Amino acid sequence: MLKKIPLKIQEHFFERLNLFTEDQYNVLLNNHSVDKAYAECRSINITGDYRAIFKKEESIIAFIKIGTHSELYS
């Protein structure tokens, strides 16, 4: 999944992942439900246009997609 996105976006993802591990609801992440497009999933902001979609089941969090807003929701 990560190999397909630009290196700079990968770097931003890992920065946001570190922030996510500290505080999943930090205002910079804009953690919100995307249940209409991805059942039982949530999204965080990576950059102004890139998002990461994840699913949480019990104590496991799995990031399932990363892409631009239009790639993920069109």
C-alpha positions as a Markdown table, in Angstrom:
| # | Residue | x | y | z |
|---|---|---|---|---|
| 1 | Met | 0.0 | 0.0 | 0.0 |
| 2 | Leu | 2.7 | 2.5 | 1.0 |
| 3 | Lys | 5.0 | 1.7 | -2.0 |
| 4 | Lys | 2.4 | 3.2 | -4.4 |
| 5 | Ile | 2.3 | 6.6 | -2.8 |
| 6 | Pro | 5.1 | 9.3 | -3.1 |
| 7 | Leu | 7.9 | 9.2 | -0.6 |
| 8 | Lys | 7.1 | 12.6 | 0.9 |
| 9 | Ile | 3.5 | 11.3 | 1.6 |
| 10 | Gln | 4.9 | 8.2 | 3.2 |
| 11 | Glu | 7.0 | 10.4 | 5.5 |
| 12 | His | 3.9 | 12.4 | 6.4 |
| 13 | Phe | 2.0 | 9.2 | 7.1 |
| 14 | Phe | 4.6 | 8.0 | 9.6 |
| 15 | Glu | 4.6 | 11.4 | 11.3 |
| 16 | Arg | 0.8 | 11.3 | 11.6 |
| 17 | Leu | 1.0 | 7.6 | 12.7 |
| 18 | Asn | 3.3 | 8.7 | 15.6 |
| 19 | Leu | 0.8 | 11.4 | 16.5 |
| 20 | Phe | -2.1 | 8.9 | 16.2 |
| 21 | Thr | -0.4 | 6.5 | 18.7 |
| 22 | Glu | -0.1 | 9.4 | 21.2 |
| 23 | Asp | -3.6 | 10.7 | 20.7 |
| 24 | Gln | -6.0 | 9.2 | 18.2 |
| 25 | Tyr | -8.2 | 12.2 | 18.4 |
| 26 | Asn | -5.6 | 15.0 | 18.0 |
| 27 | Val | -7.2 | 17.9 | 16.2 |
| 28 | Leu | -4.6 | 17.7 | 13.4 |
| 29 | Leu | -5.7 | 14.2 | 12.5 |
| 30 | Asn | -9.4 | 15.1 | 12.0 |
| 31 | Asn | -10.3 | 11.5 | 13.0 |
| 32 | His | -13.8 | 10.9 | 11.7 |
| 33 | Ser | -16.1 | 8.2 | 10.6 |
| 34 | Val | -16.3 | 7.3 | 6.9 |
| 35 | Asp | -18.9 | 4.6 | 7.4 |
| 36 | Lys | -21.0 | 5.5 | 4.4 |
| 37 | Ala | -18.0 | 4.9 | 2.0 |
| 38 | Tyr | -16.1 | 2.3 | 4.1 |
| 39 | Ala | -18.2 | 0.2 | 6.5 |
| 40 | Glu | -17.1 | 0.5 | 10.1 |
| 41 | Cys | -14.0 | 2.5 | 9.2 |
| 42 | Arg | -12.6 | 5.9 | 10.1 |
| 43 | Ser | -10.2 | 8.3 | 8.4 |
| 44 | Ile | -7.4 | 10.6 | 9.5 |
| 45 | Asn | -5.7 | 13.4 | 7.5 |
| 46 | Ile | -2.2 | 12.8 | 6.3 |
| 47 | Thr | -1.8 | 16.1 | 4.4 |
| 48 | Gly | -4.2 | 18.6 | 3.0 |
| 49 | Asp | -5.5 | 16.1 | 0.4 |
| 50 | Tyr | -4.2 | 12.7 | 1.5 |
| 51 | Arg | -6.2 | 10.5 | 3.9 |
| 52 | Ala | -5.6 | 7.2 | 5.6 |
| 53 | Ile | -8.6 | 4.9 | 6.1 |
| 54 | Phe | -8.4 | 2.5 | 9.1 |
| 55 | Lys | -10.6 | -0.1 | 10.8 |
| 56 | Lys | -10.5 | -0.8 | 14.6 |
| 57 | Glu | -11.5 | -4.2 | 15.9 |
| 58 | Glu | -11.0 | -4.6 | 19.6 |
| 59 | Ser | -7.4 | -3.7 | 20.3 |
| 60 | Ile | -6.2 | -4.0 | 16.7 |
| 61 | Ile | -6.1 | -1.0 | 14.3 |
| 62 | Ala | -5.4 | -1.7 | 10.6 |
| 63 | Phe | -4.8 | 1.0 | 8.1 |
| 64 | Ile | -6.4 | -0.3 | 4.9 |
| 65 | Lys | -6.1 | 2.5 | 2.3 |
| 66 | Ile | -4.1 | 5.7 | 1.8 |
| 67 | Gly | -4.9 | 8.1 | -1.0 |
| 68 | Thr | -6.1 | 11.5 | -2.0 |
| 69 | His | -9.6 | 12.5 | -1.1 |
| 70 | Ser | -10.8 | 12.0 | -4.7 |
| 71 | Glu | -9.1 | 8.6 | -5.0 |
| 72 | Leu | -10.7 | 7.3 | -1.9 |
| 73 | Tyr | -14.2 | 8.8 | -2.4 |
| 74 | Ser | -14.8 | 8.9 | -6.1 |
